[in-house]
Amino acid sequence: MRTISPSDLEAYKALNPHDKKLQALTLSELYEHTGNGLVNWESITYKQSHQLTADGWTCSLGVGYVVFDCVCLFLGAASLRASVTAEVAEELAEATKPVLSQLAKYIKTIAAAESSKMDVATAVFGVISTIYSGSCLGAVLSAFLGSLTWYNAVLYGATALGTIMAALATDGAAEIGIIIVEIATAGFLIGDSIKCVDACSF
């Protein structure tokens, strides 16, 4: 667990400059509504929906699930994958449309049987880096956390942004090392990527 920092909140405000309610939010007010700003990714879930069969996968759903998987691994929140809904996946796919052509190469790398854990972890880092550099991160975080209450969505969104920005400010080596460890217990990423490649004909 970690506690949100003032710089995390300010960066999140900068990512959403037109949200007047967010711009007026103070750190003390956020603490008041979120239990002192403590973040525990294992404490949040999504409303359950039916599980998709392999036949139910479209390209956009596939992209959405893979992006969700990558965000989970990047944030150390793999437990969230079990409860993600198709609706959230569709929203993530829509949010990343501007960079889809760039994401495709990373998804293919993740799905490839010959890819090493290092290749996969580097591709996950590439997915997040591309979303950030393509100015899609605000929409992605909004979709990723959309089922939370407003204050919790701000808390977790700002914390996620802080984690992502800190990692992207480096060469990524440390984050990639963490992702390699996460991948060992996250078979869903490979499976989702393979189904995504098939559905999208990448």
C-alpha positions in Angstrom: 0.0 0.0 0.0 1.1 3.6 -0.5 -0.4 7.0 0.1 -1.0 9.6 -2.6 1.4 12.5 -2.7 0.6 16.1 -3.4 2.6 16.0 -6.7 0.5 12.9 -7.8 -2.7 14.9 -7.3 -1.3 18.0 -9.1 -0.1 15.8 -12.1 -3.6 14.2 -12.3 -5.2 17.6 -12.3 -2.9 18.7 -15.1 -4.0 15.6 -17.1 -7.6 16.6 -16.7 -7.6 20.4 -17.0 -11.3 20.8 -17.9 -12.6 19.0 -14.9 -13.7 21.8 -12.6 -14.6 19.6 -9.7 -11.2 17.9 -9.8 -9.4 21.3 -10.1 -11.1 22.5 -6.9 -10.2 19.3 -5.0 -7.7 19.6 -2.2 -5.5 16.8 -0.8 -7.1 17.1 2.6 -10.6 16.7 1.1 -9.5 13.7 -0.8 -8.0 12.2 2.3 -11.3 12.8 4.2 -13.2 10.8 1.6 -10.7 8.0 1.0 -9.4 6.9 4.4 -6.3 9.1 4.4 -5.5 8.4 0.8 -4.3 4.8 1.3 -4.1 2.9 -2.0 -4.5 -0.9 -2.1 -5.1 -2.3 -5.6 -6.3 -5.6 -4.2 -9.2 -3.8 -2.5 -11.0 -2.7 -5.6 -13.0 -4.8 -8.0 -15.4 -4.4 -11.0 -19.0 -5.5 -11.1 -19.1 -9.1 -12.3 -20.3 -9.8 -15.9 -20.5 -12.9 -18.0 -17.2 -14.4 -19.0 -16.5 -14.2 -22.7 -15.9 -17.3 -24.7 -13.2 -17.4 -27.4 -16.0 -17.0 -30.0 -17.1 -13.7 -28.3 -13.9 -11.9 -28.9 -13.8 -9.0 -31.3 -10.7 -7.0 -32.2 -11.7 -4.0 -30.0 -12.5 -6.3 -27.0 -9.1 -8.0 -27.5 -7.2 -4.7 -27.6 -9.1 -3.5 -24.5 -8.3 -6.6 -22.5 -4.6 -6.5 -23.4 -4.4 -2.8 -22.5 -6.1 -3.6 -19.2 -3.7 -6.5 -18.6 -0.7 -4.2 -19.3 -2.0 -1.5 -16.9 -2.6 -4.1 -14.2 1.0 -5.5 -14.5 2.5 -2.0 -14.7 0.7 -1.0 -11.4 1.2 -4.3 -9.6 -2.6 -4.8 -9.7 -2.9 -8.2 -11.4 -5.7 -9.2 -9.0 -8.1 -6.8 -10.9 -8.0 -8.9 -14.0 -10.4 -11.5 -12.5 -13.2 -9.0 -12.3 -12.8 -6.8 -15.4 -15.9 -6.5 -17.6 -16.3 -6.4 -21.4 -17.7 -2.8 -21.0 -14.4 -1.6 -19.4 -12.4 -3.4 -22.2 -14.5 -1.7 -24.9 -13.9 1.7 -23.2 -10.1 1.0 -23.1 -10.1 0.0 -26.7 -11.9 3.3 -27.7 -9.4 5.3 -25.5 -6.4 3.8 -27.3 -7.7 4.0 -30.9 -5.3 6.9 -31.8 -2.3 4.7 -31.1 -3.7 1.3 -32.1 -1.3 0.8 -35.0 1.6 1.3 -32.6 0.2 -1.0 -30.0 -0.3 -3.8 -32.5 3.5 -4.5 -32.7 3.7 -4.8 -28.9 0.6 -7.1 -28.7 2.1 -9.3 -31.5 5.4 -9.6 -29.5 3.5 -10.5 -26.3 1.5 -13.2 -28.2 4.5 -14.7 -30.0 5.6 -18.1 -28.8 9.3 -17.3 -29.3 9.1 -14.2 -27.1 11.1 -14.4 -23.8 9.8 -13.0 -20.5 12.1 -10.0 -21.1 10.6 -9.5 -24.6 7.1 -9.6 -23.1 7.9 -7.3 -20.2 9.5 -4.8 -22.6 6.4 -4.9 -24.8 4.2 -4.2 -21.8 6.4 -1.2 -21.0 6.1 -0.2 -24.7 2.3 -0.3 -24.5 2.1 2.0 -21.5 4.8 4.3 -22.9 2.9 4.6 -26.2 -0.4 5.3 -24.5 1.3 8.1 -22.5 3.2 9.6 -25.4 0.0 9.4 -27.5 -1.9 11.5 -25.0 -4.3 8.7 -24.3 -3.4 8.1 -20.6 -6.2 10.3 -19.2 -8.9 8.4 -21.1 -7.3 5.1 -20.3 -7.2 5.8 -16.6 -10.7 7.1 -16.7 -11.9 3.8 -18.3 -9.7 1.7 -16.1 -11.1 3.2 -12.9 -14.6 4.2 -14.1 -16.5 1.9 -11.8 -15.1 3.5 -8.6 -16.7 6.3 -6.6 -15.5 9.7 -7.8 -13.0 10.2 -4.9 -11.6 6.7 -5.2 -11.2 7.1 -8.9 -9.2 10.3 -8.3 -7.1 8.6 -5.6 -6.3 5.6 -7.7 -6.0 7.5 -11.0 -3.5 10.0 -9.5 -1.5 7.2 -7.9 -1.4 5.2 -11.1 -0.3 8.3 -13.0 2.5 8.9 -10.5 3.7 5.3 -10.8 3.6 5.5 -14.6 5.3 8.9 -14.9 8.1 7.8 -12.5 8.7 4.7 -14.4 8.7 6.4 -17.8 11.1 9.0 -16.6 13.8 6.3 -16.4 15.1 3.8 -18.9 12.4 1.4 -17.7 14.9 -1.2 -16.5 13.5 -1.4 -12.9 9.9 -1.4 -14.0 10.6 -4.1 -16.6 12.2 -6.2 -13.9 9.1 -5.9 -11.8 6.9 -6.8 -14.7 8.9 -9.9 -15.4 8.1 -11.1 -11.9 4.4 -10.2 -12.3 4.2 -12.1 -15.6 5.0 -15.4 -13.9 1.6 -15.3 -12.2 -0.2 -13.5 -15.0 -0.9 -16.1 -17.7 -4.0 -14.0 -18.7 -1.7 -11.5 -20.6 -0.4 -14.1 -23.0 -3.8 -15.7 -23.5 -5.5 -12.4 -24.1 -2.8 -11.3 -26.5 -3.0 -14.4 -28.6 -6.8 -14.1 -28.9 -6.4 -10.4 -29.7 -4.0 -11.1 -32.5 -6.4 -13.7 -33.9 -9.4 -11.4 -33.7 -7.6 -8.4 -35.2 -5.5 -10.4 -37.8 -2.4 -8.4 -36.7 
